[in-house]
Amino acid sequence: MIVDVLRQLGASADEASEQASALVEGDLRGRHSHGVQRLPVIVERLRAGLIRPGASHHATWTAEAMLSVDGGFGFGAHVARRVVEMISERAARTGLAAAAIRNASHLGMLAPYVEYLATNGLVALAFTTSEALVHPWGGRVALVGTNPVAIALPAGGEPFVMDMATGAISKGEVIARRLRGQDLPPGAAVDAEGRPTVDPVAADRGAISPFGGSKGFALGLAIELLVAALTETELGQRVRGTLDVTDPVTKGDVLMVFDPVACGVQPFSERLGAYLRELRDSPPAPGSQGVTIPGDRMRAERRRRLREGIPLPEGLWRELVALREGVDREASARA
């Protein structure tokens, strides 16, 4: 369904497939914030000309290992896939390569990109900015992005993959919990007056809290500054274009990859894997089911949902069906 909708709105086969894959991966991994609930916004941004199918992205090696990318306001997943290929090829020669991306729509979850690189023996990092959704530590107005960071390394059988936002919860998760009639975790958000709330509707009018208090704020702010500086994109409330249907995208993305072989590093995958097994096998705390490593639960959820299917709220499913029917009618009228 997703591919058909995007194709009828002008996306190429590759663009539609890669964007659909990014959305489905979010739901498969239990991250509905980055799943098909984003499709209606993508469709409206396509209709408004804010996402441009077939856009030519321009990539320039501004230094031996630094790629500057203008995504041409195209599909973020499509741009990111091409960039991953370019920097991994360059890193095989230089040891390290990085890309600074601007004017590309939302990439989706960062985990699949860095996981792909780690599966191929590389070390990968990714950073991105978002709309101002998080209040600074000690404040109540949303002035900082949720600003995710992802890191992946080869580690034996399955790579180590860490993908986390610097807000206590993502905006998409707030939306997902509202759609499902679920409360937010305590401490995840404040209302418009700066009071802690578990109500996703009140959180919509307030702000997300930084995870871990001042430390999460510091990390989120550092990512905001780093990405904006390297990509020449906006900061704070001037970051737009992934949640709205009115403004051009002004966030940035930074991808980095290390090739251990080209860097002259001795093989480390099995050693890291052994250490992760040691952690998983360590004695559990009272009341705990044991130690899990970042990425474990997402992979387990993905395997389960590939077997059993992806659960979606009835209201969201009705919205998606109506969206498909509307796009079909538009296509028929143009024919």
Beta strands, then each sheet from edge to edge (+ up, - down):
strand 1: 58-63
strand 2: 66-74
strand 3: 96-104
strand 4: 123-128
strand 5: 149-153
strand 6: 160-164
strand 7: 189-190
strand 8: 196-197
strand 9: 207-208
strand 10: 252-258
sheet 1: 1+ 2- 3- 10+ 4- 5+ 6-
sheet 2: 8+ 7- 9+
end
